[in-house]
Amino acid sequence: MLDILVQEENERESGETGPCMEYLLHHKILETLYTLGKADCPPGMKQQVLVFYTKLLGRIRQPLLPHINVHRPVQKLIRLCGEVLATPTENEEIQFLCIVCAKLKQDPYLVNFFLENKLKSLASKGVPNVISEDTLKGQDSLSTDTGQSRQPEELSGAAGMEPTESEDEPPPQMDDLSTSLDNLSVSSLPEASVVRPNQDYNLVNSLLNLTRSPDGRIAVKACEGLMLLVSLPEPAAAKCLTQSTCLCELLTDRLASLYKALPQSVDPLDIETVEAINWGLDSYSHKEDASAFPGKRALISFLSWFDYCDQLIKEAQKTAAVALAKAVHERFFIGVMEPQLMQTSEMGILTSTALLHRIVRQVTSDVLLQEMVFFILGEQREPETLAEISRHPLRHRLIEHCDHISDEISIMTLRMFEHLLQKPNEHILYNLVLRNLEERNYTEYKPLCPEDKDVVENGLIAGAVDLEEDPLFTDISPENTLSNQEWLSSSPPATPDHPKNDGKTEVHKIVNSFLCLVPDEAKSSYHVEGTGYDTYLRDAHRQFRDYCAICLRWEWPGSPKALEKCNLEAAFFEGHFLKVLFDRMGRILDQPYDVNLQVTSVLSRLSLFPHPHIHEYLLDPYVNLASGCRSLFSVIVRVVGDLMLRIQRIQDFTPKLLLVRKRLLGLEPEGPVIDHITLLEGVIVLEEFCKELAAIAFVKYHASSTP
């Protein structure tokens, strides 16, 4: 039969229906085949019918689905798919469903034929069965029910119920829609009792059932079919998909159950380093894996399903994407992850934070990222106050964890925030930092007095080392490709009227201020080759370009808000996030090396953002701070003051410092333990951090001054 139909179509002009196809459509042959397939009579018939339907839809070029005698039996056959898992016909079922999805992708309007009105429950309520649901299929014009308010019924496909016989066989003489509409007497219904009929989307329900197939290939094909359906641009289909099917529940319930199946404690390093996850390739054999660890199978399954949810939301039609992401937020983030992140067990906090860090890194869909950001940080955008610091409990808890008694938890949480800051979402930086800098009330507005002017003219803060005597400035290291003189001469010339009108302090003064912060006797980098300032310049240039690309769409101002328009009277609070980072920074000489690296890494990321207030607050040493306020520069100045006192008490400070630096670089073998090791490592991180800030300030200045 199929060969005859294909040959007939090939012999005719395109779009012309031949006699054989006419016969097939007119005599409802597909209905007959469906009935035989449903009864599986003779045995094996269901398989044959599925194969025939699949090939017919796949090989005939003319559009068949708009014909009622095609889409009606196709719908009925869809209902048979996925009813029982692991049946012998599963393979044929998924092939058939996927060809239907592919046809809908080609012509999205056809999906309206597959949104079926549910009127089954009317019959059970004693309402005369005047309307066949088949007559209503695809009829958007009929927006009323029989006026009986009723509970939305369980989805037949998802609940695994057999569709009732009355659905399958339409009542006689019901092909004329007008008579059925007359019988309904829509006009006589009181306004309040008009209810939209619930819709069934059996194509989705059958695919959802097959995603639970024990055969991995079938499940992946079902997931691909769902991916096609959610991307259809028809609003009615998107609405039905999210409101009348179990799609949201299935996605989130499976996420929750896979998350709960993870061991209570997984090594954070394993969570971080497990291979890149791709949802379609979740084939993992524990026996073949040399780097297996307890829970790896469960972790890969969870991350794969999260990746699927992320990709599905990325592809989905806009309203469907929002509904799906909100479901993940409410049912998974808040319902499952939040209690884990809020617990008090250190092992539990570490594992759940590592998992949060992993999915922050993994998420690519803008809509899901937005929901995740609201989950972690809340939606607040007004300036923070110390009294209301814990308005969003999870945000408060996570920021507190950046300064946790356990260094491992602190590092993991800081890394999570570092990756969060790299995501293309404006709310992240605004919520964490910018909302508190909006009014520039960290500044004190006063004209410069002559003494200040002299200090500034020298390009140095009072008491700083003179440049000429600083070996770092004569030659950083032998193999430097970019000498000091070159980059200093390429900065703009000094002008007597400092600061400039646009509020930017001249760059060479800022650079010098950061480079001269650490006193000479506490510097060790110029004794070691390849640790010059120029390496930071290259990194800063590349990273700043990346950040500018992310921030382009956010329409940030090019210059700071005019002080006259700022509310400078309001009390300044740097915000919870910067408070914790500054507190940590202030203890750099007494903290483990790894913690210091992570704190300075987050601060340097923040200072890379091209917002004028961030630049002023984090990178301008000459900003007039209001009383009681601190900036990044003032925090470092205090640390240096403390360092000067402590250096006096340590014998052979410089040789020890140099030895520690060489050990950290792997240039010296590990030897006997050096006393004051934490302090010495802290000094090295401090010196490197000041060079990094100088490089960022320099790169940002030149980016803004070149057209």
C-alpha positions in Angstrom: 0.0 0.0 0.0 2.8 2.4 1.0 4.8 1.6 -2.2 1.7 2.3 -4.3 1.1 5.7 -2.6 4.8 6.8 -2.9 4.9 5.8 -6.6 1.6 7.5 -7.3 2.9 10.8 -5.7 6.2 10.6 -7.7 4.3 10.2 -10.9 2.1 13.3 -10.3 2.8 17.0 -10.1 3.5 18.2 -6.6 0.4 18.9 -4.5 -1.9 16.8 -6.6 -3.8 14.0 -4.8 -4.0 10.8 -6.8 -6.9 8.3 -6.7 -5.2 5.9 -4.3 -4.6 8.6 -1.8 -8.2 9.8 -2.2 -9.4 6.3 -1.5 -7.2 6.0 1.6 -8.5 9.3 3.0 -12.2 8.9 2.0 -12.6 5.3 3.2 -11.0 6.0 6.6 -8.4 3.2 6.0 -6.2 4.7 8.7 -9.1 4.5 11.2 -9.5 0.8 10.3 -5.7 0.2 10.8 -5.8 2.0 14.1 -8.6 -0.3 15.4 -6.6 -3.4 14.3 -3.5 -2.0 15.9 -5.2 -1.2 19.2 -6.6 -4.7 19.4 -3.2 -6.0 18.2 -5.2 -8.4 16.1 -3.6 -10.5 14.6 -0.8 -10.5 17.1 2.0 -8.1 15.9 -0.4 -5.9 14.1 0.2 -2.9 16.4 3.9 -2.9 15.4 3.0 -3.1 11.7 0.5 -0.2 12.0 3.0 2.0 13.8 5.6 1.3 11.1 3.1 2.0 8.4 2.0 5.4 10.0 5.6 6.4 10.5 6.6 5.7 6.9 3.4 7.2 5.5 4.0 10.5 7.3 7.8 10.4 6.6 7.8 9.5 2.9 4.7 11.3 1.5 5.6 14.8 0.7 2.1 16.4 0.5 0.7 17.6 3.8 -1.5 14.8 5.2 -1.9 15.9 8.9 -4.5 18.7 8.1 -7.0 16.0 6.9 -9.4 15.0 9.6 -9.2 11.3 8.5 -5.4 11.5 9.1 -5.0 13.5 12.2 -7.9 11.9 14.1 -6.5 8.3 13.8 -2.9 9.7 14.4 -4.2 11.2 17.6 -5.7 8.0 18.7 -2.5 6.1 17.9 -0.5 8.6 19.9 -2.6 7.7 23.0 -1.6 4.1 22.6 2.1 5.0 22.8 3.9 4.8 26.1 0.9 3.3 27.9 3.0 0.3 29.0 6.7 0.7 29.4 9.2 -1.9 28.0 6.6 -3.3 25.5 8.0 -5.0 22.4 6.7 -2.0 20.3 8.5 0.7 22.2 11.0 1.3 19.4 8.2 1.7 16.8 6.2 3.9 19.2 9.1 6.4 19.6 9.8 6.4 15.9 6.2 7.2 15.2 6.0 10.0 17.9 9.2 11.6 16.6 8.0 11.7 13.0 4.8 13.5 14.2 7.0 16.0 16.2 9.2 16.5 13.1 6.1 17.3 11.0 4.9 19.8 13.6 8.3 21.4 13.6 7.9 21.9 9.8 4.5 23.4 10.1 3.9 24.6 13.7 0.2 25.6 13.2 -0.7 21.9 12.8 -0.1 21.5 16.6 -3.6 22.9 17.2 -5.0 19.6 15.8 -3.3 17.9 18.7 -4.6 20.0 21.6 -7.7 18.0 22.5 -10.5 19.3 24.6 -11.3 17.2 27.6 -15.0 16.6 28.0 -14.8 13.1 29.3 -15.9 14.0 32.8 -19.1 15.5 31.6 -20.5 12.1 30.8 -19.8 10.9 34.3 -21.7 13.9 35.7 -24.9 12.9 34.0 -24.7 15.5 31.3 -26.0 14.2 28.0 -23.1 13.4 25.7 -24.1 15.8 23.0 -20.6 16.7 21.9 -18.0 14.4 20.6 -14.6 15.5 21.7 -13.4 14.8 18.2 -15.6 17.5 16.8 -14.1 20.0 19.1 -10.5 19.1 18.4 -8.5 22.0 17.2 -11.5 24.3 17.5 -10.2 27.3 19.3 -13.5 29.2 18.6 -15.3 27.1 21.1 -14.2 28.6 24.4 -17.1 27.5 26.6 -17.9 24.3 28.5 -21.3 23.1 29.5 -21.2 25.5 32.4 -20.7 22.9 35.1 -17.7 23.9 37.2 -15.6 20.9 37.8 -12.1 20.0 39.0 -9.5 19.6 36.3 -9.3 16.0 35.7 -6.2 13.9 36.0 -4.3 13.6 32.8 -5.2 10.3 31.2 -1.8 9.7 29.5 0.3 10.7 32.5 -1.8 8.8 35.0 -1.6 5.7 32.8 -5.4 5.3 32.4 -7.0 3.8 29.4 -8.9 6.4 27.4 -12.6 5.5 27.7 -14.2 3.8 24.7 -16.6 6.6 24.1 -13.7 8.8 23.2 -12.3 6.5 20.6 -15.5 6.0 18.7 -17.3 9.2 17.8 -21.1 9.2 18.1 -22.9 9.0 14.8 -24.0 12.0 12.8 -21.7 14.3 14.7 -19.6 15.5 11.8 -21.6 18.7 11.6 -20.2 21.2 14.1 -23.0 23.6 13.8 -25.6 21.2 15.2 -23.4 20.4 18.2 -23.0 24.1 18.9 -26.8 24.6 18.7 -27.2 21.8 21.2 -24.8 23.5 23.6 -26.9 26.7 23.7 -23.8 28.7 24.6 -25.7 32.0 24.7 -27.9 31.0 27.6 -25.0 30.3 30.0 -24.6 32.8 32.8 -21.3 34.7 32.5 -19.7 33.3 35.7 -20.2 29.7 34.8 -18.3 29.9 31.5 -15.2 27.7 31.9 -12.5 27.1 29.3 -12.4 23.4 28.6 -9.3 21.6 29.8 -7.1 20.5 27.1 -5.2 17.2 26.7 -1.9 17.2 24.9 -1.5 13.5 24.4 1.5 13.8 22.2 3.4 15.3 25.2 1.9 12.8 27.7 3.0 9.8 25.6 6.5 11.2 25.2 6.7 11.9 28.9 5.8 8.3 29.6 8.6 7.1 27.2 11.2 9.3 29.0 10.9 6.8 31.8 11.7 3.9 29.5 14.4 1.5 30.9 16.0 1.6 27.4 18.2 4.7 27.4 18.0 5.2 23.7 14.2 5.3 23.8 14.3 7.8 26.7 16.7 10.1 24.8 14.6 10.0 21.7 11.5 10.9 23.8 13.5 13.8 25.3 14.4 15.0 21.8 10.7 14.8 20.8 9.8 17.0 23.8 12.5 19.4 22.9 10.9 19.8 19.4 7.4 20.4 20.9 8.4 23.0 23.5 10.1 25.0 20.8 7.0 25.4 18.6 6.0 29.0 18.5 2.2 28.5 18.8 1.1 30.2 22.1 -1.9 27.9 22.5 0.4 24.9 22.5 2.9 26.5 24.9 0.0 27.2 27.3 -1.4 23.7 27.1 2.1 22.3 27.5 2.7 24.0 30.8 -0.9 24.0 32.2 -2.4 20.8 31.1 0.5 18.3 31.0 2.8 16.9 33.6 5.9 18.3 31.8 6.8 20.8 34.6 6.2 18.2 37.3 8.2 15.5 35.5 11.2 17.7 34.9 11.3 19.0 38.5 10.4 15.7 40.2 13.1 13.9 38.4 15.6 16.7 39.2 14.6 16.4 42.9 14.8 12.6 43.0 18.2 12.5 41.2 19.5 15.2 43.6 18.2 13.2 46.6 19.9 10.1 45.3 23.3 11.7 45.6 25.5 10.6 48.6 25.4 12.9 51.6 29.1 13.7 51.2 30.8 13.9 47.8 34.3 15.3 47.5 33.9 18.9 46.2 36.8 18.3 43.8 35.0 15.3 42.3 31.9 17.5 41.7 34.1 20.1 40.1 36.2 17.9 37.9 33.6 15.3 36.7 33.7 15.5 32.9 31.6 18.1 31.0 28.0 16.8 31.0 25.9 16.4 27.9 22.3 15.2 28.6 22.1 13.0 25.5 25.3 11.2 26.2 24.6 9.9 29.7 26.1 6.5 29.1 28.5 5.7 31.9 30.1 2.4 32.8 31.5 2.3 36.3 33.7 -0.8 35.4 35.5 1.0 32.6 36.1 4.2 34.6 39.6 4.5 36.2 38.7 7.7 38.0 35.5 6.4 39.5 34.4 7.6 43.0 31.4 6.7 45.2 28.3 8.4 43.8 29.8 9.2 40.3 27.0 7.4 38.5 24.4 9.4 40.5 26.2 12.7 40.0 26.4 12.2 36.3 22.7 11.3 36.1 21.8 14.5 38.1 24.0 16.8 36.1 22.8 15.3 32.8 19.2 15.9 33.7 19.9 19.4 34.9 21.6 20.0 31.5 18.5 18.7 29.7 16.2 21.0 31.7 18.6 23.9 30.9 18.6 23.1 27.2 14.9 22.5 27.1 14.2 25.9 28.6 16.8 27.5 26.3 14.9 26.1 23.2 11.4 26.6 24.5 8.8 29.1 23.3 9.0 32.2 25.5 6.0 31.7 27.8 6.7 28.0 28.1 10.3 28.7 29.0 9.3 31.1 31.8 6.7 28.6 33.2 9.3 25.8 33.1 12.0 27.9 34.8 9.6 29.0 37.5 8.7 25.4 38.2 12.4 24.5 38.5 12.8 27.5 40.9 9.8 26.6 43.1 9.8 22.8 43.1 13.6 22.2 42.9 15.7 25.2 44.0 13.4 26.2 46.9 11.9 22.8 47.6 15.0 20.7 47.5 18.2 22.7 47.3 17.5 25.5 49.8 17.1 23.2 52.9 20.4 21.6 52.0 22.2 24.9 51.7 20.7 26.2 54.9 21.7 23.2 57.1 24.3 23.4 59.8 26.3 20.2 59.1 29.7 21.3 57.6 29.9 18.3 55.4 26.4 18.9 54.1 27.0 22.6 53.5 30.2 21.8 51.6 28.5 19.2 49.3 25.5 21.3 48.6 27.5 24.5 47.9 29.8 22.5 45.6 26.7 21.3 43.7 25.3 24.8 43.5 28.6 26.0 42.2 28.6 23.3 39.6 25.1 24.2 38.3 25.9 27.9 38.4 28.8 27.1 36.0 26.7 24.8 33.9 23.5 26.9 33.3 23.3 28.5 29.8 19.6 29.5 29.5 19.0 33.1 30.2 15.5 32.4 31.7 16.7 29.6 34.0 19.7 31.8 35.0 17.4 34.6 36.0 15.4 32.2 38.2 18.6 30.8 39.7 19.8 34.4 40.5 16.5 35.3 42.2 16.8 32.1 44.2 20.4 32.8 45.4 20.2 36.6 45.8 16.5 37.5 45.9 14.9 40.3 43.8 15.8 43.3 46.0 17.4 46.3 44.3 17.1 49.1 46.9 20.3 49.9 48.9 21.1 47.5 51.8 21.0 48.5 55.4 22.8 46.7 58.2 19.5 46.1 60.0 17.9 44.4 57.0 21.0 42.4 56.0 19.1 39.1 56.3 16.0 39.9 54.3 16.7 37.1 51.9 17.9 34.3 54.2 19.7 32.2 51.6 21.7 35.2 50.3 22.6 36.1 53.8 23.7 32.6 54.7 25.8 32.2 51.5 27.6 35.5 52.0 28.2 34.6 55.7 29.7 31.3 54.4 32.4 33.3 52.6 33.7 34.0 56.1 33.1 30.5 57.6 35.1 28.9 60.3 35.8 26.1 57.8 38.3 27.3 55.1 36.9 24.7 52.7 33.4 26.1 52.9 34.7 29.7 52.6 36.7 28.9 49.4 33.9 26.9 47.8 31.3 29.7 48.5 33.7 32.4 47.2 34.3 30.4 44.0 30.5 30.1 43.6 30.2 33.9 43.8 33.2 34.3 41.4 31.4 32.2 38.8 28.1 33.9 39.4 29.7 37.3 38.7 30.8 36.0 35.3 27.3 35.2 34.2 25.6 37.5 31.7 22.9 38.8 34.1 22.8 42.5 35.3 20.9 41.7 38.5 23.8 39.8 40.0 26.2 42.7 40.2 23.5 45.2 41.0 22.1 43.2 43.9 25.6 42.4 45.3 27.4 45.7 44.9 26.0 48.5 42.7 22.8 49.2 44.6 24.9 50.4 47.5 27.2 52.6 45.4 24.3 54.3 43.4 24.3 57.5 45.4 28.2 57.7 45.7 27.6 58.4 49.4 31.0 56.9 50.2 32.5 60.2 49.0 32.8 63.4 50.9 32.2 66.4 48.7 34.8 69.1 49.4 37.0 71.2 47.1 40.7 70.3 47.2 42.7 72.4 49.6 46.3 73.4 48.6 48.0 70.8 50.8 46.0 68.0 49.2 46.9 69.3 45.8 50.7 69.1 46.6 50.4 65.5 47.7 48.4 64.6 44.6 50.8 66.4 42.3 53.6 64.1 43.4 51.5 61.2 42.4 52.1 59.6 45.8 50.4 59.3 49.1 52.2 60.8 52.0 54.9 58.5 53.3 55.0 56.3 50.2 58.4 55.2 48.8 59.9 57.4 46.2 59.6 55.9 42.7 63.3 56.5 41.8 64.5 54.4 44.7 62.1 51.5 44.0 63.9 48.7 42.2 60.5 47.6 40.8 60.4 50.7 38.7 63.9 50.7 37.3 63.6 47.1 36.0 60.9 44.7 36.9 62.6 41.6 35.5 65.1 40.9 32.8 62.8 39.3 30.3 60.1 42.0 30.5 58.6 42.7 27.1 57.0 45.9 28.3 59.2 48.1 30.3 58.0 50.4 33.0 59.0 53.5 31.1 57.0 52.4 28.1 53.7 52.0 29.9 54.2 55.0 32.1 55.0 57.2 29.1 52.0 55.9 27.2 49.8 57.1 30.0 48.4 60.7 29.6 50.7 63.5 30.6 50.3 65.0 34.1 48.2 68.2 34.2 48.3 70.8 36.9 44.6 71.0 37.4 44.1 67.7 39.2 41.7 65.9 39.5 40.4 66.1 36.0 36.9 67.4 35.4 35.3 64.0 34.7 36.4 62.8 38.2 39.1 60.4 36.9 42.3 60.5 38.7 45.2 60.4 36.3 46.2 56.8 35.7 49.9 56.9 36.4 49.2 58.2 39.8 46.7 55.5 40.5 49.1 52.8 39.2 52.0 54.2 41.3 49.7 54.3 44.4 49.0 50.6 44.1 52.5 49.6 43.2 54.0 51.6 46.1 51.6 50.3 48.7 53.7 47.4 49.7 57.0 48.7 51.3 60.3 47.8 49.7 61.4 45.4 52.3 58.2 43.4 51.9 58.6 42.9 48.1 60.1 39.8 46.7 58.9 39.6 43.1 61.8 41.5 41.5 64.2 38.8 42.7 62.4 36.1 40.7 62.2 36.1 36.9 58.8 36.2 35.1 56.8 37.7 38.0 56.6 41.2 36.6 53.7 43.5 36.4 53.4 43.1 32.6 51.9 39.6 32.9 49.0 41.2 34.8 48.6 43.8 32.1 48.0 41.1 29.4 45.5 39.2 31.6 43.7 42.4 32.6 43.4 43.5 29.0 41.9 40.2 27.9 39.5 39.9 30.9 38.4 43.5 30.7 37.4 43.0 27.0 35.4 39.9 28.0 33.6 41.9 30.8 32.8 44.8 28.5 31.2 42.3 26.0 29.0 41.0 28.9 28.0 44.4 30.1 27.3 46.1 26.8 23.6 45.3 26.9 23.2 46.8 30.4 23.5 50.4 29.3 25.7 51.5 32.1 26.6 55.2 32.4 30.0 56.3 31.0 30.8 58.6 33.9 29.8 58.7 37.6 26.5 60.3 38.7 27.1 64.0 39.3 27.7 64.6 43.0 25.2 67.5 43.1 22.5 64.9 42.2 23.6 62.3 44.7 22.1 61.9 48.2 25.4 62.2 50.1 23.6 62.7 53.4 22.4 59.0 53.6 24.5 56.8 55.7 26.8 54.6 53.6 26.9 50.9 53.9 29.1 49.0 51.5 26.6 46.0 51.5 26.9 42.6 53.0 29.0 41.1 50.2 31.7 43.8 50.1 31.7 43.9 53.9 32.6 40.3 54.1 35.2 40.6 51.4 36.8 43.7 53.0 36.8 42.0 56.4 38.6 39.0 54.8 41.0 41.3 53.0 41.8 43.0 56.3 42.9 39.6 57.7 45.1 38.7 54.7 48.3 38.4 56.9 46.6 35.8 59.2 44.7 33.6 56.7 45.7 30.5 54.8 47.2 31.1 51.3 44.3 29.4 49.4 41.7 31.6 51.2 43.7 34.7 50.3 44.0 33.7 46.7 40.2 33.3 46.4 39.3 36.5 48.2 41.7 38.6 46.0 40.4 36.8 42.9 36.8 37.8 43.7 37.8 41.4 44.4 39.8 41.7 41.2 36.9 40.3 39.2 34.6 43.0 40.8 37.1 45.7 39.9 37.2 44.7 36.3 33.5 45.7 35.7 33.3 48.8 33.6 30.9 50.7 35.8 32.2 54.2 36.9 31.1 53.8 40.5 32.7 50.4 40.9 35.9 51.9 39.3 35.8 54.9 41.7 35.1 52.9 44.8 37.5 50.0 44.3 40.3 51.5 42.1 40.6 55.2 42.9 43.0 55.8 45.9 42.3 59.5 45.7 38.5 59.4 46.3 37.6 61.6 49.3 36.0 59.0 51.6 33.2 60.1 53.9 34.0 59.6 57.5 33.5 56.1 58.8 33.7 54.7 55.2 36.3 52.3 53.9 37.3 51.5 50.3 39.4 48.7 49.0 42.5 51.0 49.0 41.9 52.1 52.6 41.6 48.4 53.7 44.9 47.6 52.1 46.6 50.7 53.6 45.6 49.4 57.1 47.0 46.0 56.3 50.3 47.6 55.2 50.4 49.6 58.4 50.0 46.4 60.4 52.6 44.7 58.2 55.2 47.4 58.8 55.0 46.9 62.6 55.2 43.1 62.3 58.2 43.1 60.0 60.3 44.6 62.7 59.7 41.6 64.9 60.8 38.9 62.4 64.5 38.0 61.9 65.8 37.6 58.4 62.5 38.7 57.0 63.5 39.3 53.4 65.5 36.0 52.8 62.6 34.0 54.3 60.1 35.9 52.1 62.1 35.1 49.0 62.4 31.4 50.0 58.6 31.2 50.5 58.0 32.8 47.1 60.4 30.3 45.4 58.7 27.4 47.1 55.3 28.6 46.0 56.5 28.9 42.4 58.1 25.4 42.6 61.6 26.9 42.1 62.8 25.5 45.5 62.2 22.1 46.9 60.1 21.8 50.1 62.3 22.0 53.1 62.0 22.6 56.8 59.0 24.6 58.0 59.6 28.3 58.1 58.1 30.2 61.0 55.5 33.0 60.3 54.7 31.1 57.1 51.1 32.4 57.0 52.2 36.0 57.3 54.9 35.5 54.6 52.5 33.9 52.2 50.0 36.7 52.9 52.6 39.4 52.1 53.3 37.7 48.7 49.5 37.5 47.9 49.2 41.2 48.9 52.1 42.3 46.6 50.7 40.4 43.7 47.2 41.7 44.3 48.4 45.3 44.3 50.2 44.7 40.9 47.0 43.2 39.6 44.9 46.1 40.7 47.4 48.5 39.2 47.2 46.6 35.9 43.4 46.6 35.9 43.3 50.4 36.6 45.7 51.0 33.8 43.9 48.9 31.2 40.5 50.4 32.2 41.8 53.9 31.8 43.2 53.3 28.4 40.0 51.6 27.2 37.9 54.6 28.3 40.3 57.2 26.8 40.7 55.6 23.4 37.8 56.3 21.1 
